[in-house]
Amino acid sequence: MPGVFPHKSHLLLYCLLLTGTLGTDGTANAEPGTPGSSDFRYVQPARPFPPARPGEPTLLTLHATRPEHLTLNQLRALPATQFTVQHPQLQQTFTYRGVPLRDLARRGGFLGRDIRVTADDGFIAIIRAADYSQAPIMVAYEADGRPIPTLKKGPLLIAFPPDRRFPPNRYGSQWAWYVTGISPRTP
């Protein structure tokens, strides 16, 4: 059919769509958990960003050129992802919802750099840019549709997706809880 595919690139895109290796949104469809897969499945796009209300507590500080103090309502306005995974320390399965580290790093101006996660108790976890840019590692603010209680490591925690790239024996210690800050890693 002359004129249906005016450019060879259009034919290639059509073939990729037919074979299922390219989604209709233009992202690659690889097996989840494989390098280069598009594991970012957002359950909520960014919403209008609200100002902090008087007396509303800061839950997370993005330590960038200009620190940004975020409340729970502000975190809920950012793009969100969600997945079900077993918490390695609690040995319980939860459906977590939260903001991907990739989006927080972009907001803080340090996307592509390793991230330093700080917790209320002084714990520090380093998460590699190669990991958070390829997988929806998140700052979770909900577990099973509710705010995460302190006894379940909340109100904010780092959650890794159920993915063979992040086995608990190697990444379990990076499941930081009582998270209060994110910054770019300094040498």
C-alpha positions as CSV (number, residue, x, y, z in Angstrom):
1,M,0.0,0.0,0.0
2,P,1.8,3.1,-1.2
3,G,1.5,6.0,1.2
4,V,0.6,4.1,4.3
5,F,4.1,4.1,5.7
6,P,5.7,7.3,4.2
7,H,9.0,6.7,6.2
8,K,10.8,3.4,7.0
9,S,10.8,4.5,10.7
10,H,7.0,4.4,10.7
11,L,7.0,0.8,9.4
12,L,9.5,-0.1,12.2
13,L,7.3,1.5,14.9
14,Y,4.3,-0.4,13.5
15,C,6.1,-3.7,13.6
16,L,7.2,-3.0,17.2
17,L,3.6,-2.3,18.2
18,L,2.4,-5.5,16.5
19,T,5.1,-7.7,18.2
20,G,4.4,-6.2,21.6
21,T,7.9,-4.8,22.2
22,L,6.6,-1.3,22.2
23,G,3.6,-0.1,24.1
24,T,1.0,2.3,22.7
25,D,2.4,5.0,25.0
26,G,5.8,4.7,23.2
27,T,7.7,3.0,26.1
28,A,9.5,-0.3,25.7
29,N,7.7,-3.4,26.9
30,A,10.4,-5.7,28.3
31,E,9.8,-8.3,30.9
32,P,9.5,-6.5,34.3
33,G,12.7,-6.8,36.3
34,T,15.0,-7.0,33.3
35,P,17.5,-4.2,32.6
36,G,15.9,-1.6,30.4
37,S,12.4,-2.6,31.3
38,S,9.8,0.1,31.7
39,D,8.7,-0.7,35.3
40,F,7.3,2.7,36.1
41,R,3.6,2.3,36.2
42,Y,2.1,5.3,37.7
43,V,-1.2,5.0,39.5
44,Q,-1.5,8.8,39.8
45,P,-0.1,11.7,37.7
46,A,1.1,14.8,39.4
47,R,-1.7,17.0,40.8
48,P,-1.7,20.7,41.5
49,F,1.0,21.2,44.2
50,P,-0.6,22.6,47.4
51,P,1.1,25.0,49.7
52,A,1.8,23.7,53.2
53,R,-1.1,24.5,55.6
54,P,-0.3,26.3,58.9
55,G,0.9,23.8,61.4
56,E,1.2,20.9,58.9
57,P,4.3,18.9,59.7
58,T,7.2,18.4,57.3
59,L,7.7,14.7,56.6
60,L,10.5,14.8,54.0
61,T,13.2,17.3,53.2
62,L,14.8,17.4,49.7
63,H,18.3,18.6,50.3
64,A,19.1,20.3,47.1
65,T,20.5,23.8,46.2
66,R,17.5,25.1,48.0
67,P,16.0,22.7,50.5
68,E,12.4,21.9,50.0
69,H,10.3,20.7,53.0
70,L,7.4,18.5,51.9
71,T,4.3,17.6,53.9
72,L,2.2,14.5,53.4
73,N,-0.4,16.4,51.3
74,Q,2.4,17.7,49.1
75,L,3.9,14.2,48.7
76,R,0.4,12.9,47.7
77,A,0.3,15.6,45.0
78,L,3.4,14.2,43.3
79,P,3.3,11.3,40.8
80,A,2.6,8.0,42.6
81,T,3.4,4.4,41.9
82,Q,2.2,1.3,43.7
83,F,3.2,-2.3,44.1
84,T,2.8,-5.2,46.5
85,V,5.9,-6.6,48.1
86,Q,7.1,-8.3,51.2
87,H,8.9,-5.9,53.7
88,P,12.2,-7.8,54.4
89,Q,12.5,-6.8,58.0
90,L,8.8,-7.2,59.0
91,Q,8.3,-10.3,56.9
92,Q,4.8,-9.0,56.0
93,T,3.4,-8.2,52.6
94,F,2.0,-4.8,51.9
95,T,0.7,-2.8,48.9
96,Y,2.8,0.3,49.1
97,R,2.0,3.6,47.4
98,G,4.4,6.5,47.2
99,V,6.6,8.8,45.1
100,P,9.3,7.2,42.9
101,L,12.8,8.3,43.9
102,R,13.3,9.2,40.3
103,D,10.6,11.9,40.5
104,L,12.0,13.2,43.8
105,A,15.5,13.4,42.4
106,R,14.2,15.3,39.4
107,R,12.3,17.7,41.6
108,G,15.5,18.2,43.7
109,G,17.6,18.8,40.7
110,F,19.9,15.8,41.2
111,L,18.4,13.2,38.8
112,G,21.2,10.9,37.6
113,R,23.2,11.1,40.9
114,D,23.3,8.5,43.6
115,I,20.9,9.4,46.5
116,R,21.6,9.6,50.2
117,V,18.5,8.7,52.2
118,T,18.5,9.8,55.9
119,A,16.3,8.4,58.6
120,D,15.0,9.9,61.8
121,D,17.3,7.6,63.8
122,G,20.4,8.6,62.0
123,F,20.5,5.7,59.6
124,I,21.8,6.5,56.1
125,A,21.2,4.4,52.9
126,I,22.8,5.1,49.6
127,I,20.7,4.2,46.5
128,R,22.4,4.1,43.2
129,A,21.1,6.3,40.3
130,A,21.2,3.2,38.0
131,D,18.8,1.5,40.4
132,Y,16.2,4.3,41.0
133,S,16.2,5.5,37.4
134,Q,15.4,2.0,36.1
135,A,13.0,0.8,38.7
136,P,10.1,2.4,40.7
137,I,11.9,2.4,44.1
138,M,9.8,4.7,46.1
139,V,9.3,6.8,49.2
140,A,6.2,5.1,50.4
141,Y,3.6,7.0,52.4
142,E,0.8,4.4,52.4
143,A,0.6,0.7,53.1
144,D,-2.6,-1.1,52.1
145,G,-4.4,2.2,51.5
146,R,-3.6,3.8,54.9
147,P,-0.9,6.0,56.3
148,I,2.1,3.8,57.4
149,P,2.1,3.6,61.3
150,T,5.3,3.9,63.2
151,L,5.1,0.2,64.2
152,K,5.2,-0.7,60.5
153,K,8.3,1.6,59.9
154,G,6.4,4.7,58.9
155,P,5.3,7.4,58.2
156,L,7.8,7.2,55.3
157,L,9.9,4.3,54.1
158,I,11.9,3.3,51.1
159,A,10.3,0.4,49.3
160,F,11.9,-1.7,46.5
161,P,9.7,-3.3,44.0
162,P,9.4,-7.1,43.9
163,D,12.1,-7.6,41.3
164,R,14.9,-10.1,41.0
165,R,17.3,-7.1,40.6
166,F,16.8,-6.2,44.3
167,P,17.1,-9.4,46.4
168,P,16.6,-8.9,50.1
169,N,20.0,-10.4,51.0
170,R,21.7,-7.5,49.0
171,Y,19.1,-4.7,49.3
172,G,17.3,-5.4,52.5
173,S,19.4,-2.9,54.4
174,Q,18.5,-0.1,52.0
175,W,14.8,-0.4,53.0
176,A,15.2,2.7,55.1
177,W,12.3,3.5,57.4
178,Y,11.4,6.7,59.4
179,V,12.8,8.5,56.3
180,T,13.2,12.2,56.8
181,G,15.5,13.4,54.0
182,I,16.8,12.8,50.5
183,S,19.9,14.4,49.1
184,P,22.4,13.8,46.4
185,R,25.3,11.6,47.5
186,T,28.5,13.6,48.0
187,P,31.9,12.0,47.3
